[in-house]
């Protein structure tokens, strides 16, 4: 049979793959996810939690819905926010998005 077509012989298999080297890509993907997704998100959550804990009466805030106002009362779960003269609303603590510098509302 070897006259016109060459015989194909199986090549010798190399040494068996190291199990540690086969897991390396998975470990690298997890490390990349940790540094680019998980770590920054937990840092943002920690900063937001500290910001909400430090709220005081008189602080000017922006809620997650974009409402600007001044903190008038602070409760366990809710915060009273004055959004106009004599107009007060209650919002949940965690919906406070940003604490503004003093005097920002007067310039708006």
Legacy VTK file of the C-alpha trace (Angstrom):
# vtk DataFile Version 3.0
C-alpha trace
ASCII
DATASET POLYDATA
POINTS 108 float
0.000 0.000 0.000
2.944 2.265 0.438
3.577 2.516 -3.281
1.395 5.549 -4.094
0.140 6.650 -0.670
2.332 7.049 2.315
1.246 5.344 5.464
0.234 7.656 8.313
1.648 6.681 11.634
0.515 8.128 14.937
3.028 10.469 16.433
4.157 9.766 19.931
2.163 11.686 22.512
4.192 14.155 24.545
4.432 14.058 28.277
1.087 14.302 30.098
-0.126 17.864 30.745
0.499 19.261 34.210
-2.852 19.739 36.027
-1.589 22.995 37.522
-0.829 24.435 34.084
-4.278 23.475 32.792
-5.897 25.425 35.672
-3.723 28.507 35.106
-6.041 30.233 32.560
-9.026 29.840 34.904
-7.058 31.318 37.797
-5.892 34.229 35.635
-9.481 35.002 34.559
-10.600 35.038 38.213
-7.744 37.385 39.174
-8.653 39.773 36.354
-12.335 39.747 37.401
-11.355 40.424 40.997
-9.178 43.445 40.239
-11.392 44.984 37.534
-14.911 44.197 38.797
-15.224 42.869 42.341
-12.705 45.038 44.188
-13.802 48.432 42.777
-17.478 47.626 43.408
-16.877 46.697 47.039
-14.798 49.852 47.483
-17.662 51.989 46.093
-20.161 50.263 48.395
-17.942 50.915 51.421
-17.543 54.610 50.509
-21.317 55.018 50.012
-22.058 53.338 53.335
-19.640 55.687 55.129
-21.111 58.728 53.361
-24.677 57.822 54.373
-23.580 57.143 57.966
-21.989 60.622 58.215
-25.095 62.524 57.040
-26.115 65.398 59.304
-28.979 67.868 59.441
-28.252 70.752 57.079
-26.286 68.708 54.530
-27.231 69.323 50.913
-27.809 66.063 49.043
-28.823 64.590 45.708
-30.981 61.463 45.757
-30.623 58.580 43.327
-33.631 59.988 41.457
-31.906 63.337 40.964
-33.831 65.341 43.566
-31.755 68.062 45.247
-32.521 69.110 48.790
-31.360 69.863 52.305
-31.501 67.267 55.081
-33.982 68.350 57.778
-34.281 65.208 59.884
-32.489 61.910 60.177
-34.076 58.622 61.209
-32.994 55.016 61.312
-34.255 54.131 57.815
-35.551 57.421 56.402
-34.234 60.953 55.966
-36.336 64.101 55.705
-35.259 66.290 52.782
-36.518 69.810 52.106
-36.647 70.260 48.331
-38.268 73.753 48.313
-39.471 76.250 50.882
-41.944 74.328 53.041
-41.862 71.195 50.825
-40.408 68.217 52.663
-40.167 64.630 51.512
-38.930 61.471 53.169
-36.463 59.275 51.337
-34.735 56.062 52.285
-31.172 56.478 53.520
-29.592 54.315 50.833
-31.112 56.422 48.024
-28.848 59.363 48.846
-26.442 59.513 45.927
-24.161 62.442 46.732
-23.537 64.979 49.458
-23.026 68.400 47.871
-20.720 71.156 49.134
-22.420 73.767 51.349
-24.108 76.551 49.390
-24.637 74.541 46.203
-28.423 74.776 46.345
-28.364 78.563 46.500
-26.430 78.735 43.233
-28.839 76.395 41.416
LINES 1 109
108 0 1 2 3 4 5 6 7 8 9 10 11 12 13 14 15 16 17 18 19 20 21 22 23 24 25 26 27 28 29 30 31 32 33 34 35 36 37 38 39 40 41 42 43 44 45 46 47 48 49 50 51 52 53 54 55 56 57 58 59 60 61 62 63 64 65 66 67 68 69 70 71 72 73 74 75 76 77 78 79 80 81 82 83 84 85 86 87 88 89 90 91 92 93 94 95 96 97 98 99 100 101 102 103 104 105 106 107
